[in-house]
Amino acid sequence: MGHTPAKWSEHYNDGRGFRRLGDEEKRLLVEHAPAPEGGRALDVGCGTGETAAYLASLGYTVDGVDFAEGALVRARAEQAEAEGVRWLCLDVEHDDLADLAEDGYDLVVLRLSVAFIRDRARVLRRLAARLREGGVLVIITPVVERTAEERRHVALDEDELAALKDGFERVKRFDAEGLAVLVLRGPTGSFSA
């Protein structure tokens, strides 16, 4: 599949989606990124909005962003009961981020989306700059062996995963039912991903 908004919208318009948010992912989010009073979260590549709705249920006010309008149409419909979620059509790699919350975020989540970002260092730098004091960036991604080309378009290898940790003072890694979960705190500004 091409990485264009039109192709992704087609994916979502055809009723397809991605792996559901798992119990272990939920547990890790609650444990490592509990919502502070007045907490604000950003769900990057929100797709059909399941993660954004879950974060809202934890007490966050959430901005769910995706560059495919088809994803957001489904998110608005499928997560209509979620309170405190704003859906934005935005490409965090190429668009101006002016529509994001001016006062920043306590949590930024990239779930199943980081593998599709070409310039990861620049995007992580831009997103880390949006973190409030004490904020956390959480990346959830499939991992693939370096030689497994059939999954390279949706997963990262260990070297790519290690590069995502650059630029953060405190890093924790967990496994969530086969997905790598990186909990990144204390952005330093020197990103090499």
HELIX and SHEET records of a PDB file:
HELIX    1   1 PRO A    5  ASN A   13  1                                   9    
HELIX    2   2 ASP A   23  HIS A   32  1                                  10    
HELIX    3   3 GLU A   50  SER A   57  1                                   8    
HELIX    4   4 GLU A   69  GLU A   78  1                                  10    
HELIX    5   5 VAL A  114  PHE A  116  5                                   3    
HELIX    6   6 ARG A  120  ALA A  128  1                                   9    
HELIX    7   7 GLU A  149  ARG A  151  5                                   3    
HELIX    8   8 GLU A  158  LYS A  165  1                                   8    
SHEET    1   A 7 VAL A  85  CYS A  89  0                                        
SHEET    2   A 7 THR A  61  ASP A  66  1                                        
SHEET    3   A 7 ARG A  40  VAL A  44  1                                        
SHEET    4   A 7 TYR A 105  ARG A 111  1                                        
SHEET    5   A 7 LEU A 131  PRO A 142  1                                        
SHEET    6   A 7 LEU A 179  PRO A 187 -1                                        
SHEET    7   A 7 PHE A 168  ALA A 176 -1                                        
END                                                                             
